[in-house]
Amino acid sequence: MTPDDSRSKLGDTLFAVFHLLALAALAVLAVIDLVRGKTTRFVVIAGALVLYYFFVLRKPVLKEIERRRNLKSAPPKKS
């Protein structure tokens, strides 16, 4: 493994954590707006989160699920 590989993985991890926290914060904001009676704002934020999932996250999530299924069904490696 070269130093570039570890930096890339660290960058990917930081990117994923940042997006997870941002999505969670927006979801909380949407729920707070719904409780306050601002249903239009809730619908806009929730709709944007759904679109973000389908256009950005869905494909990598499905790939990760398939990768994990393949790891479970693969025979263990002998060393």
N, CA and C atoms as a LAMMPS dump frame, in Angstrom:
ITEM: TIMESTEP
0
ITEM: NUMBER OF ATOMS
237
ITEM: BOX BOUNDS ff ff ff
-5.0000000000000000e+02 5.0000000000000000e+02
-5.0000000000000000e+02 5.0000000000000000e+02
-5.0000000000000000e+02 5.0000000000000000e+02
ITEM: ATOMS id mol type element x y z
1 1 1 N 0.858 -1.18 0
2 1 2 C 0 0 0
3 1 3 C 0.901 1.24 0
4 2 1 N 0.615 2.13 -0.88
5 2 2 C 1.391 3.367 -0.959
6 2 3 C 0.751 4.433 -0.086
7 3 1 N 1.489 5.487 0.243
8 3 2 C 0.906 6.57 1.049
9 3 3 C -0.309 7.211 0.378
10 4 1 N -0.341 7.223 -0.948
11 4 2 C -1.482 7.806 -1.65
12 4 3 C -2.763 7.011 -1.398
13 5 1 N -2.629 5.671 -1.287
14 5 2 C -3.796 4.833 -1.037
15 5 3 C -4.426 5.142 0.312
16 6 1 N -3.61 5.283 1.366
17 6 2 C -4.151 5.553 2.692
18 6 3 C -4.769 6.943 2.754
19 7 1 N -4.159 7.909 2.053
20 7 2 C -4.716 9.257 2.055
21 7 3 C -6.069 9.257 1.35
22 8 1 N -6.183 8.481 0.287
23 8 2 C -7.431 8.405 -0.442
24 8 3 C -8.526 7.787 0.431
25 9 1 N -8.188 6.739 1.163
26 9 2 C -9.167 6.105 2.042
27 9 3 C -9.572 7.053 3.159
28 10 1 N -8.622 7.792 3.693
29 10 2 C -8.943 8.766 4.729
30 10 3 C -9.856 9.849 4.167
31 11 1 N -9.559 10.305 2.973
32 11 2 C -10.402 11.314 2.328
33 11 3 C -11.804 10.793 2.083
34 12 1 N -11.904 9.535 1.633
35 12 2 C -13.216 8.929 1.414
36 12 3 C -13.996 8.826 2.722
37 13 1 N -13.3 8.457 3.788
38 13 2 C -13.953 8.337 5.086
39 13 3 C -14.437 9.696 5.587
40 14 1 N -13.594 10.702 5.469
41 14 2 C -13.991 12.05 5.894
42 14 3 C -15.169 12.557 5.073
43 15 1 N -15.145 12.309 3.772
44 15 2 C -16.243 12.705 2.901
45 15 3 C -17.544 12.029 3.334
46 16 1 N -17.476 10.727 3.601
47 16 2 C -18.666 9.974 4.003
48 16 3 C -19.2 10.461 5.349
49 17 1 N -18.311 10.694 6.304
50 17 2 C -18.745 11.161 7.628
51 17 3 C -19.378 12.539 7.524
52 18 1 N -18.766 13.426 6.751
53 18 2 C -19.331 14.762 6.572
54 18 3 C -20.732 14.69 5.958
55 19 1 N -20.896 13.884 4.928
56 19 2 C -22.21 13.774 4.291
57 19 3 C -23.233 13.132 5.218
58 20 1 N -22.82 12.15 5.983
59 20 2 C -23.736 11.521 6.932
60 20 3 C -24.213 12.526 7.969
61 21 1 N -23.289 13.308 8.51
62 21 2 C -23.672 14.311 9.511
63 21 3 C -24.56 15.402 8.898
64 22 1 N -24.244 15.818 7.676
65 22 2 C -25.061 16.833 7.008
66 22 3 C -26.468 16.31 6.742
67 23 1 N -26.587 15.066 6.288
68 23 2 C -27.904 14.488 6.035
69 23 3 C -28.698 14.339 7.325
70 24 1 N -28.036 13.921 8.403
71 24 2 C -28.72 13.785 9.687
72 24 3 C -29.195 15.144 10.188
73 25 1 N -28.354 16.17 10.045
74 25 2 C -28.747 17.512 10.483
75 25 3 C -29.934 18.024 9.678
76 26 1 N -29.93 17.787 8.385
77 26 2 C -31.066 18.218 7.559
78 26 3 C -32.341 17.455 7.909
79 27 1 N -32.213 16.171 8.205
80 27 2 C -33.387 15.393 8.597
81 27 3 C -33.966 15.921 9.911
82 28 1 N -33.098 16.236 10.865
83 28 2 C -33.561 16.801 12.138
84 28 3 C -34.223 18.155 11.9
85 29 1 N -33.621 18.983 11.06
86 29 2 C -34.207 20.278 10.731
87 29 3 C -35.589 20.117 10.097
88 30 1 N -35.724 19.135 9.227
89 30 2 C -37.02 18.891 8.585
90 30 3 C -38.077 18.509 9.617
91 31 1 N -37.711 17.643 10.555
92 31 2 C -38.666 17.219 11.589
93 31 3 C -39.03 18.4 12.487
94 32 1 N -38.057 19.222 12.84
95 32 2 C -38.336 20.398 13.668
96 32 3 C -39.305 21.332 12.936
97 33 1 N -39.08 21.535 11.653
98 33 2 C -39.989 22.377 10.874
99 33 3 C -41.394 21.785 10.818
100 34 1 N -41.496 20.468 10.725
101 34 2 C -42.809 19.822 10.705
102 34 3 C -43.529 20.03 12.029
103 35 1 N -42.796 19.897 13.131
104 35 2 C -43.389 20.091 14.457
105 35 3 C -43.848 21.537 14.639
106 36 1 N -43.094 22.478 14.086
107 36 2 C -43.455 23.891 14.19
108 36 3 C -44.595 24.281 13.255
109 37 1 N -45.013 23.363 12.407
110 37 2 C -46.128 23.641 11.512
111 37 3 C -45.725 24.176 10.15
112 38 1 N -44.452 24.171 9.852
113 38 2 C -43.973 24.64 8.549
114 38 3 C -43.906 23.444 7.595
115 39 1 N -45.074 22.984 7.182
116 39 2 C -45.134 21.763 6.386
117 39 3 C -44.51 21.931 5.001
118 40 1 N -44.643 23.104 4.417
119 40 2 C -44.058 23.315 3.091
120 40 3 C -42.542 23.176 3.153
121 41 1 N -41.939 23.77 4.153
122 41 2 C -40.487 23.67 4.301
123 41 3 C -40.066 22.235 4.577
124 42 1 N -40.862 21.512 5.385
125 42 2 C -40.583 20.106 5.646
126 42 3 C -40.61 19.296 4.357
127 43 1 N -41.631 19.514 3.542
128 43 2 C -41.77 18.77 2.289
129 43 3 C -40.598 19.065 1.35
130 44 1 N -40.184 20.318 1.275
131 44 2 C -39.067 20.682 0.402
132 44 3 C -37.78 20.004 0.872
133 45 1 N -37.491 20.051 2.172
134 45 2 C -36.261 19.442 2.689
135 45 3 C -36.317 17.921 2.541
136 46 1 N -37.429 17.32 2.906
137 46 2 C -37.555 15.865 2.795
138 46 3 C -37.464 15.429 1.329
139 47 1 N -38.091 16.16 0.44
140 47 2 C -38.008 15.841 -0.984
141 47 3 C -36.586 15.952 -1.508
142 48 1 N -35.862 16.97 -1.062
143 48 2 C -34.471 17.126 -1.477
144 48 3 C -33.611 15.971 -0.961
145 49 1 N -33.864 15.519 0.258
146 49 2 C -33.114 14.385 0.796
147 49 3 C -33.393 13.106 0.01
148 50 1 N -34.641 12.897 -0.371
149 50 2 C -34.999 11.719 -1.164
150 50 3 C -34.321 11.78 -2.537
151 51 1 N -34.362 12.933 -3.176
152 51 2 C -33.707 13.086 -4.474
153 51 3 C -32.197 12.87 -4.355
154 52 1 N -31.6 13.406 -3.298
155 52 2 C -30.167 13.225 -3.076
156 52 3 C -29.837 11.745 -2.943
157 53 1 N -30.664 11.015 -2.21
158 53 2 C -30.43 9.584 -2.052
159 53 3 C -30.484 8.882 -3.404
160 54 1 N -31.54 9.133 -4.178
161 54 2 C -31.703 8.412 -5.433
162 54 3 C -30.668 8.802 -6.482
163 55 1 N -30.267 10.056 -6.537
164 55 2 C -29.331 10.476 -7.566
165 55 3 C -27.862 10.308 -7.178
166 56 1 N -27.55 10.32 -5.881
167 56 2 C -26.152 10.28 -5.461
168 56 3 C -25.811 9.002 -4.693
169 57 1 N -26.624 8.621 -3.747
170 57 2 C -26.247 7.55 -2.831
171 57 3 C -26.729 6.157 -3.207
172 58 1 N -27.8 6.033 -3.959
173 58 2 C -28.425 4.738 -4.185
174 58 3 C -27.479 3.733 -4.828
175 59 1 N -26.782 4.119 -5.881
176 59 2 C -25.908 3.2 -6.596
177 59 3 C -24.771 2.68 -5.703
178 60 1 N -24.045 3.558 -4.976
179 60 2 C -22.999 3.028 -4.085
180 60 3 C -23.554 2.166 -2.948
181 61 1 N -24.735 2.503 -2.443
182 61 2 C -25.334 1.707 -1.373
183 61 3 C -25.657 0.309 -1.88
184 62 1 N -26.246 0.206 -3.066
185 62 2 C -26.567 -1.099 -3.628
186 62 3 C -25.292 -1.908 -3.917
187 63 1 N -24.234 -1.248 -4.382
188 63 2 C -22.963 -1.934 -4.622
189 63 3 C -22.39 -2.479 -3.318
190 64 1 N -22.475 -1.702 -2.244
191 64 2 C -21.948 -2.139 -0.954
192 64 3 C -22.761 -3.317 -0.415
193 65 1 N -24.065 -3.282 -0.575
194 65 2 C -24.901 -4.4 -0.137
195 65 3 C -24.533 -5.665 -0.897
196 66 1 N -24.364 -5.545 -2.21
197 66 2 C -23.979 -6.698 -3.029
198 66 3 C -22.596 -7.209 -2.64
199 67 1 N -21.649 -6.305 -2.356
200 67 2 C -20.305 -6.7 -1.948
201 67 3 C -20.345 -7.489 -0.645
202 68 1 N -21.157 -7.027 0.297
203 68 2 C -21.251 -7.728 1.586
204 68 3 C -21.924 -9.087 1.438
205 69 1 N -22.923 -9.169 0.562
206 69 2 C -23.562 -10.466 0.316
207 69 3 C -22.561 -11.44 -0.283
208 70 1 N -21.735 -10.952 -1.212
209 70 2 C -20.73 -11.82 -1.821
210 70 3 C -19.69 -12.268 -0.812
211 71 1 N -19.337 -11.392 0.131
212 71 2 C -18.385 -11.776 1.164
213 71 3 C -18.96 -12.855 2.069
214 72 1 N -20.247 -12.775 2.379
215 72 2 C -20.874 -13.779 3.245
216 72 3 C -20.978 -15.122 2.545
217 73 1 N -21.279 -15.114 1.246
218 73 2 C -21.488 -16.368 0.528
219 73 3 C -20.189 -16.997 0.027
220 74 1 N -19.107 -16.235 0.007
221 74 2 C -17.824 -16.762 -0.453
222 74 3 C -17.221 -17.673 0.618
223 75 1 N -16.568 -18.733 0.189
224 75 2 C -15.907 -19.598 1.186
225 75 3 C -14.742 -18.85 1.832
226 76 1 N -14.446 -19.166 3.08
227 76 2 C -13.346 -18.475 3.768
228 76 3 C -12.011 -18.79 3.092
229 77 1 N -11.135 -17.784 3.081
230 77 2 C -9.807 -17.979 2.478
231 77 3 C -8.922 -18.757 3.43
232 78 1 N -8.175 -19.699 2.861
233 78 2 C -7.22 -20.482 3.666
234 78 3 C -5.855 -19.835 3.559
235 79 1 N -5.217 -19.665 4.717
236 79 2 C -3.885 -19.06 4.672
237 79 3 C -2.81 -20.039 5.006
